[in-house]
Amino acid sequence: MLTVIVLIVALISFMTMVFTYKPQAKYKNGMLFAVTLPDDVIVHPQILKIQDQFNKQFTSISVWLVVSLIPLILLHYLTPYQVIYFLLWMFVFFIVMVIPFRKAFRETLHLKRENEWFVGKKSVIQSDLRVARLKNQRSAPLWLFIIPLAMGIGNVLYVRGKEIELLGLISGGLVLTILFFFISLFMRRTKAKVYSMNSEVNVSLNQARRRSISYMWLIIAIVENIHFLLIYLLLNNENASMDGVWIAIISLFAVIPVGIIVAVYRKINALEKEVLEQDGKVIYSDDDEYWANGFTYHNPNDKSLFVTKRIGIGETINTATLFGKIFVGGVFGVAVAVIVGVSFMLLRSDMTSPVLTVTADHKVVINYPMYSFDFHIADIEQLTLVDEVPEGRKTNGEAMAKYSRGQFRLKELGNSRLYIFKNNPPYIRIKLKDSYIFYNEKNPLFTKQLFEHLKNQVQAD
């Protein structure tokens, strides 16, 4: 199952990069490879050569990245190493896939400067920007975020009274609501875009754009709170026949935000095209020097935090601002930390086994990184040796191909802690007041010896 999931993620990532960067080799809206160019230079021999080199290099890199997924499939039975390989592959993937575009952007920009193929007048653009920055009174009122905020708090309070171990999961909706609130707040300062020599057209289109985007983040915040509640309900579903229905619904809610974003930006683009076709006074802003790689915007003279992307949909960060620098550094730092941290934990888990001991003060202690647990011998209500562990779902732990460790919710038993090597009976089953514990050693003989030791301790207590 994990192999299928990571391959689907890789496929989605690959298709996203293809649909984002491949079309940049075609001249559209006055730009080629995110460089503004006059219409008459598109047939220039050097331009055609750059396009051909980009297509060949993009195809070659795509093929090699697909081939590099083969080890991911071969590591199917070595889950920790498969996850580590996938994380590293994704990190390399997002760096390597943009190399052809960055090279084409720089070569096109160099050719443009060398031949002085400049477009538009910066003085006109800067003057009109002042008009286009008029305050937008029609954006979604920020107080409307009270709706998803109340939903998120309600979800947390609902789960808090039932299962504290799932509190972190259900809090995801509340965290995303706060995040989307600040994104919506900052995007009201998005760099205004100059479309036309007509100031009224610029004002109306910028107002419409901000209005659509502000409502977009509000709706997504509401959807995500519902999404996290559905995930919680799936984890608590004890009717196996309904699993497929729950998974289908949750998968749908995972796709809805993407669909909303695409729909909103398509609506914005259609509106811009319709208005500008009627206006007939289109302006192409020639500010290529601020787009270092064609997709990275760095303009110290612009205080806007967000600017409209030249490629793809949405906005990008102005890396010349303090927040932009912190954001870029934070994203890179988090990516490295996640890869290193997850890799360390997976390797440690794969090389470390749980250890169950009974202390002198009659306490049972299970030592294992992150999921250690202890209880008193007197708390044991039932102690048995079984050959099977009921099916269930992980709520906070590790569920690998060879072992399961941490907190789970098992069918018919409910909340449980597993410290087991899978398909390796027997298992020690310990019933406490409100949960179960399953434990075994890799060697079945040691499991039986440990069971007898625990049994004697319980009888002696």
Order of alpha helices (4+ residues) and beta strands (2+ residues): alpha-beta-beta-alpha-alpha-alpha-alpha-alpha-alpha-alpha-alpha-alpha-beta-beta-alpha-beta-beta-beta-beta-beta-beta-beta-beta-beta-alpha
